[in-house]
Amino acid sequence: MEPIDIIVLFIIALVVGGAIYYIIRAKLRGQKCIGCPDAKTCLGNCSSCHACSYREENKEK
């Protein structure tokens, strides 16, 4: 394996690790919808974020 391959794999691992860390921290803070503009106060049934609106659409079916 070339040194550049190791560097690229390390960068990808950092990005994936950072994303996982962000999600875990948000969930531990009690955010229902990560990425929702009202994530701290979202009850999981708002229409302003994609996750909540998707959930509402599937409940109707």
Buried (B, 14 or more C-beta within 10 A) or exposed (E): EEEEEEEEEEEEEEEEEEEEEEEEEBEEEEBBBBEBEBBEEBEEEBEEBEBBEEBEEEEEE
